[in-house]
């Protein structure tokens, strides 16, 4: 087994463990798409955004950890996630992308979202 293969398997195990520990059911709906019910891990998300040299703003939301095989397409800005009686909009914290892979082996989407209301 090559070292990259070992790292890939280890990353997969760690990601699966994190998703399992915080696993819950969510509904993901892309703009104009059909709702998809998924298992996801949930975690807090916070970014500090530099407005200028003297002002820093905080961005707080939730990250949803989703297996890429569970979604029909890559996550998109403006999608809505229903979770625990609340609605979250997939959005970009400042100049960050709306999602990224959790590791270089692309084992899991980390989708950034902000609460927008109740269901």
C-alpha positions as CSV (number, residue, x, y, z in Angstrom):
1,X,0.0,0.0,0.0
2,X,1.4,3.4,-1.0
3,X,1.6,6.2,1.4
4,X,-1.0,8.3,-0.5
5,X,-3.3,5.3,-0.4
6,X,-2.8,5.0,3.3
7,X,-3.5,8.7,3.9
8,X,-6.6,8.5,1.7
9,X,-8.0,5.6,3.7
10,X,-7.1,7.3,7.0
11,X,-8.8,10.6,5.9
12,X,-11.9,8.6,4.9
13,X,-12.0,6.9,8.3
14,X,-11.6,10.2,10.2
15,X,-14.2,11.9,8.1
16,X,-16.7,9.1,8.5
17,X,-16.1,9.1,12.3
18,X,-16.7,12.8,12.5
19,X,-19.9,12.6,10.4
20,X,-21.1,9.6,12.5
21,X,-20.5,11.4,15.8
22,X,-22.7,14.4,14.8
23,X,-24.9,12.6,12.2
24,X,-28.4,13.9,11.6
25,X,-30.9,14.0,8.8
26,X,-31.0,17.1,6.7
27,X,-32.9,18.1,3.5
28,X,-30.8,19.9,0.9
29,X,-32.6,21.8,-1.9
30,X,-30.6,23.4,-4.7
31,X,-32.3,26.5,-6.4
32,X,-34.8,25.0,-8.9
33,X,-34.0,21.5,-7.7
34,X,-35.8,18.8,-5.9
35,X,-35.3,18.2,-2.1
36,X,-32.6,15.6,-1.2
37,X,-32.8,13.9,2.2
38,X,-29.2,13.2,3.4
39,X,-27.3,12.1,6.5
40,X,-24.9,14.8,7.5
41,X,-22.5,15.7,10.2
42,X,-23.0,19.2,11.7
43,X,-20.5,21.6,13.2
44,X,-20.0,25.2,14.1
45,X,-18.3,27.5,11.6
46,X,-16.7,30.8,12.3
47,X,-14.6,33.1,10.1
48,X,-13.0,36.4,10.8
49,X,-13.3,38.7,7.7
50,X,-11.0,41.6,7.3
51,X,-13.1,44.6,6.1
52,X,-10.1,46.9,6.0
53,X,-6.9,47.4,7.9
54,X,-8.7,48.3,11.1
55,X,-12.1,46.5,11.0
56,X,-12.6,42.7,11.3
57,X,-16.1,41.2,11.1
58,X,-17.1,37.8,12.4
59,X,-19.2,35.3,10.3
60,X,-20.9,32.5,12.3
61,X,-22.9,29.7,10.8
62,X,-23.0,25.9,10.6
63,X,-21.0,23.5,8.4
64,X,-22.7,20.4,7.1
65,X,-20.5,17.5,6.4
66,X,-21.9,15.5,3.5
67,X,-20.6,12.5,1.5
68,X,-20.1,13.6,-2.1
69,X,-21.8,10.4,-3.3
70,X,-25.0,11.4,-1.5
71,X,-25.6,14.6,-3.5
72,X,-26.7,14.7,-7.1
73,X,-24.3,17.6,-7.8
74,X,-21.8,19.9,-6.1
75,X,-23.3,22.2,-3.5
76,X,-24.3,25.6,-4.8
77,X,-24.8,29.1,-3.3
78,X,-28.4,29.8,-2.5
79,X,-29.3,26.2,-1.8
80,X,-31.5,25.7,1.3
81,X,-30.8,23.2,4.1
82,X,-33.6,22.2,6.5
83,X,-32.1,21.1,9.8
84,X,-33.6,20.7,13.2
85,X,-36.7,22.9,12.5
86,X,-34.6,25.7,11.0
87,X,-33.7,26.8,7.5
88,X,-30.1,27.5,6.5
89,X,-28.9,29.1,3.3
90,X,-25.7,27.9,1.6
91,X,-23.6,30.9,1.3
92,X,-20.1,32.2,1.2
93,X,-18.4,33.6,4.3
94,X,-16.7,36.6,2.7
95,X,-14.3,35.5,0.0
96,X,-14.4,31.9,1.0
97,X,-16.1,29.4,-1.3
98,X,-19.6,28.1,-0.2
99,X,-18.1,24.6,0.2
100,X,-14.8,22.8,0.2
101,X,-13.6,19.3,0.6
102,X,-12.5,18.3,4.1
103,X,-9.3,16.9,2.8
104,X,-7.2,16.5,-0.3
105,X,-8.7,13.1,-1.0
106,X,-12.2,14.6,-1.5
107,X,-13.9,12.3,1.0
108,X,-16.5,14.8,2.2
109,X,-18.1,18.2,1.4
110,X,-17.9,20.8,4.1
111,X,-20.9,23.1,3.2
112,X,-21.0,26.6,4.8
113,X,-24.5,27.8,5.7
114,X,-26.2,30.5,7.8
115,X,-29.6,30.3,9.6
116,X,-32.3,32.2,7.8
117,X,-35.4,31.2,9.7
118,X,-37.6,28.5,10.9
119,X,-39.4,25.8,8.8
